[in-house]
Each structure stands twice: as C-alpha cells, then as structure tokens.
Amino acid sequence: MIKQRSILIIVLFFVSFGLYACGQEDITDEPDTDENPDSPELEEDEDTDGTEEETSEGTENESTEQEEAANQDPITVSLMNGEENEIGTANLEETDEGIKIQLEASGLPEDSEHGFHIHETGKCEAPDFESAGGHFNPDDSDHGFDSEDGPHAGDLPNITTNENGQVSEEFTVEDVTFASGQENSLLDEDATALVIHEEADDYESQPSGDAGDRLACGVIEEQTE
C-alpha cells in the first residue's frame, strides 16, 4: 500500500513538472513587441523625416528668392508726359520692408494732389497711357486703402505738388518685390509701370479711385548696361 502511494506521488510530480515546463516554453515563444519593425512609432518617425525634408527645401527656395531680390540693383524709372517729354524720375530699391520709391518730378499742375499707382503692364504709349493697363493687382483685391477688401498691391499714396508744380516724395510699398517667379514681382514678363493721374485718388472708388486721366507714365524694368 505504501509502495503504490509512493509510485502515485512520483507520477504526479513528473506530470506537474511537464506542465510547468510547457508553460515556460509558451512564455519564451511570445514575440517581443519592442522589436517589431512595423511599429507605428517607427512609421511616424519616417513621415516626420519626409516633412522636415520638404520644409527644408521650401525654406531654401524662399531664401534664394530673397537673396535674388536683395541683389537686384536699384531701378530708375523715367517718367514721360503725354507729349513724350521727361518730367521726372522714380528710383526703386528693394529693402527688408519692401520696395522703396523715391519720386522727383516737375511740370505738373501747381498746388495739387494726384493719384499715383503701379500699373500692371510695362508699356507707356502717349498720349493717354492706356497701354499700361489697370492697377497692379496680383491677389485680386479691391482698390483703395479705405476699401474693406483693399488695397491693390499697386495702390500708392497720393502725391502733392508745390506752387511750382514740383513734387518730391518717398515711401515704401510692402506687398511687392523684384524677386522673379513671384506673383507680386514688378519684374514679370510684361514688366509694370508707374502712372501719375490728373486727380487725387479717393482711396475707395472702384476700380481706380476716380483719379482721372493719366498725366505721366514710366516703365519699371530691369536696367540694361
């Protein structure tokens, strides 16, 4: 009786040991999730790298365009009246704030205010200068500093002559550039033009501020040596 009981105890021991060993093998065979090559974290890192590369390329292109604009020599525009006589000049220079315009002109009506704009086409055919087209407006805004959806990129402040019909003005235009390939570049394929009008711009009337006829015009284009 004691012998049979001893045998039974031995059998139960080996059965238990076998079950324990199988359990340990199952645990050992479970995959290590940390070594999974298809983990979402790894894919996210790859996507991030791609985005960083695209951002870097975009920044590099923008930097190149800014350098190109900064290296553009100042442009001197000759302003002609309807009789094709030069009445003045405008010096345009790219700065960190935009295009700085320095205007010097004479032979205009005395003690009067006049609209002054950048027009979309670099063509000044006397006597009416209609060849210069409308205002430079690459983002399709409304005209006028006082318009809710304005102004045009080519809208400029009015200029005022003295008692001798002379004017000397300086201001900076923020929304234009000399950089090629930009929608707001003044040096696009058609070039652009500066135009002095007969009347003052009211900064609101569409499409050109009710500034009247065009008294003078000058083409904005790259200077040739």
VENGIUR-V991582 format. One record per backbone hydrogen bond with DSSP energy under -0.5 kcal/mol. NH is the residue of the N-H (numbers start at 0). CO is the residue of the C=O. If there is no record, write none. Layout:
nh=NH co=CO
nh=NH co=CO
This chain:
nh=4 co=0
nh=5 co=1
nh=6 co=2
nh=7 co=3
nh=8 co=4
nh=9 co=5
nh=10 co=6
nh=11 co=7
nh=12 co=8
nh=13 co=9
nh=14 co=10
nh=15 co=11
nh=16 co=12
nh=17 co=13
nh=18 co=14
nh=19 co=15
nh=20 co=16
nh=21 co=17
nh=22 co=18
nh=23 co=19
nh=24 co=20
nh=25 co=21
nh=26 co=22
nh=27 co=23
nh=28 co=24
nh=29 co=25
nh=29 co=26
nh=32 co=30
nh=34 co=31
nh=35 co=32
nh=36 co=34
nh=38 co=35
nh=41 co=38
nh=42 co=38
nh=43 co=39
nh=44 co=40
nh=45 co=41
nh=46 co=42
nh=47 co=43
nh=48 co=44
nh=49 co=45
nh=50 co=46
nh=51 co=47
nh=52 co=48
nh=53 co=49
nh=54 co=50
nh=55 co=51
nh=56 co=52
nh=57 co=53
nh=58 co=54
nh=59 co=55
nh=60 co=56
nh=61 co=57
nh=62 co=58
nh=63 co=59
nh=64 co=60
nh=65 co=61
nh=66 co=62
nh=67 co=63
nh=68 co=64
nh=69 co=65
nh=70 co=66
nh=71 co=67
nh=71 co=68
nh=74 co=91
nh=76 co=74
nh=76 co=89
nh=77 co=75
nh=78 co=76
nh=78 co=87
nh=79 co=77
nh=79 co=216
nh=80 co=84
nh=81 co=214
nh=83 co=80
nh=86 co=78
nh=87 co=78
nh=88 co=103
nh=89 co=76
nh=90 co=101
nh=91 co=74
nh=91 co=89
nh=92 co=99
nh=94 co=97
nh=97 co=94
nh=98 co=172
nh=99 co=92
nh=99 co=97
nh=100 co=170
nh=101 co=90
nh=102 co=100
nh=102 co=168
nh=103 co=88
nh=104 co=166
nh=105 co=86
nh=106 co=163
nh=107 co=164
nh=110 co=161
nh=111 co=108
nh=113 co=158
nh=114 co=198
nh=116 co=194
nh=117 co=153
nh=118 co=116
nh=118 co=192
nh=119 co=133
nh=120 co=131
nh=121 co=189
nh=122 co=120
nh=124 co=122
nh=125 co=123
nh=128 co=124
nh=131 co=128
nh=132 co=129
nh=135 co=117
nh=139 co=136
nh=141 co=148
nh=145 co=202
nh=146 co=143
nh=149 co=146
nh=153 co=135
nh=154 co=151
nh=155 co=115
nh=158 co=113
nh=160 co=111
nh=161 co=165
nh=164 co=161
nh=166 co=104
nh=168 co=102
nh=170 co=100
nh=172 co=98
nh=173 co=171
nh=175 co=172
nh=176 co=183
nh=181 co=178
nh=184 co=181
nh=185 co=176
nh=187 co=184
nh=190 co=187
nh=191 co=219
nh=192 co=118
nh=193 co=217
nh=194 co=116
nh=195 co=215
nh=196 co=114
nh=197 co=212
nh=198 co=210
nh=201 co=208
nh=208 co=204
nh=210 co=207
nh=214 co=195
nh=214 co=212
nh=215 co=195
nh=216 co=79
nh=217 co=193
nh=219 co=191
nh=220 co=218
